[in-house]
Amino acid sequence: MGTIETLAQKLAVDTLKVQDASGEDRFYVEVGQVLGAASQSLEEAFLTEIRVRLAERKARDFLNKKVADLQAQLGAKGET
């Protein structure tokens, strides 16, 4: 992994921690704007890292809900 990717990854992780703690769901946009003023390459890598992580969260939430629903259905069938 190159320097830009490594820095973008670390920055994305830290940004999402602050975003989660603050409740500001678009905080990463502000960080991206700061990056864009200094380095478009790092901004692009950072935004990619953010998008991937946010997409994974959505997919993980969907998957967890699906598993919980299936377990509930199986539990209901076992009770009848």
C-alpha positions as CSV (number, residue, x, y, z in Angstrom):
1,M,0.0,0.0,0.0
2,G,1.4,3.4,-0.9
3,T,1.7,6.5,1.2
4,I,-1.5,8.1,0.0
5,E,-3.6,5.0,0.5
6,T,-2.1,4.5,4.0
7,L,-2.7,8.1,5.0
8,A,-6.2,8.1,3.6
9,Q,-7.1,4.9,5.4
10,K,-5.9,6.2,8.8
11,L,-7.6,9.5,8.2
12,A,-10.9,7.9,7.3
13,V,-10.9,5.7,10.4
14,D,-10.2,8.7,12.6
15,T,-12.7,10.9,10.8
16,L,-15.5,8.3,11.2
17,K,-14.7,8.0,14.9
18,V,-15.1,11.7,15.4
19,Q,-18.2,11.7,13.1
20,D,-19.8,8.9,15.2
21,A,-19.0,10.6,18.5
22,S,-20.3,14.0,17.3
23,G,-23.3,12.7,15.5
24,E,-22.4,14.9,12.5
25,D,-23.2,12.5,9.7
26,R,-21.5,14.7,7.0
27,F,-18.4,15.6,9.0
28,Y,-16.3,13.7,6.4
29,V,-17.3,16.2,3.8
30,E,-15.6,19.0,5.8
31,V,-12.5,17.0,6.2
32,G,-12.5,16.2,2.4
33,Q,-12.8,20.0,1.7
34,V,-9.7,20.7,3.9
35,L,-7.8,17.9,2.1
36,G,-8.9,19.1,-1.4
37,A,-7.4,22.5,-0.7
38,A,-4.0,20.8,0.0
39,S,-4.0,17.6,-2.0
40,Q,-6.5,16.4,-4.5
41,S,-4.9,13.0,-4.6
42,L,-5.2,12.5,-0.9
43,E,-8.8,13.9,-1.0
44,E,-9.8,11.3,-3.6
45,A,-8.2,8.4,-1.7
46,F,-9.8,9.6,1.5
47,L,-13.3,9.9,0.0
48,T,-13.0,6.5,-1.5
49,E,-12.0,5.1,1.9
50,I,-15.0,6.9,3.5
51,R,-17.5,5.6,0.9
52,V,-16.3,2.1,1.2
53,R,-16.5,2.1,5.0
54,L,-20.0,3.7,5.0
55,A,-21.2,1.3,2.4
56,E,-19.9,-1.6,4.4
57,R,-21.7,-0.3,7.5
58,K,-25.0,-0.2,5.5
59,A,-24.5,-3.7,4.2
60,R,-23.5,-5.0,7.6
61,D,-26.7,-3.4,9.2
62,F,-28.8,-5.0,6.4
63,L,-27.2,-8.4,6.9
64,N,-27.5,-8.3,10.7
65,K,-31.2,-7.3,10.4
66,K,-31.8,-10.2,7.9
67,V,-30.1,-12.7,10.2
68,A,-32.1,-11.4,13.2
69,D,-35.4,-11.7,11.2
70,L,-34.5,-15.2,10.1
71,Q,-33.7,-16.3,13.6
72,A,-37.0,-14.8,14.8
73,Q,-38.9,-16.7,12.1
74,L,-37.1,-20.0,13.0
75,G,-37.9,-19.4,16.7
76,A,-41.5,-18.8,15.9
77,K,-41.7,-22.0,13.9
78,G,-40.1,-23.9,16.7
79,E,-42.7,-22.7,19.2
80,T,-45.7,-23.9,17.1
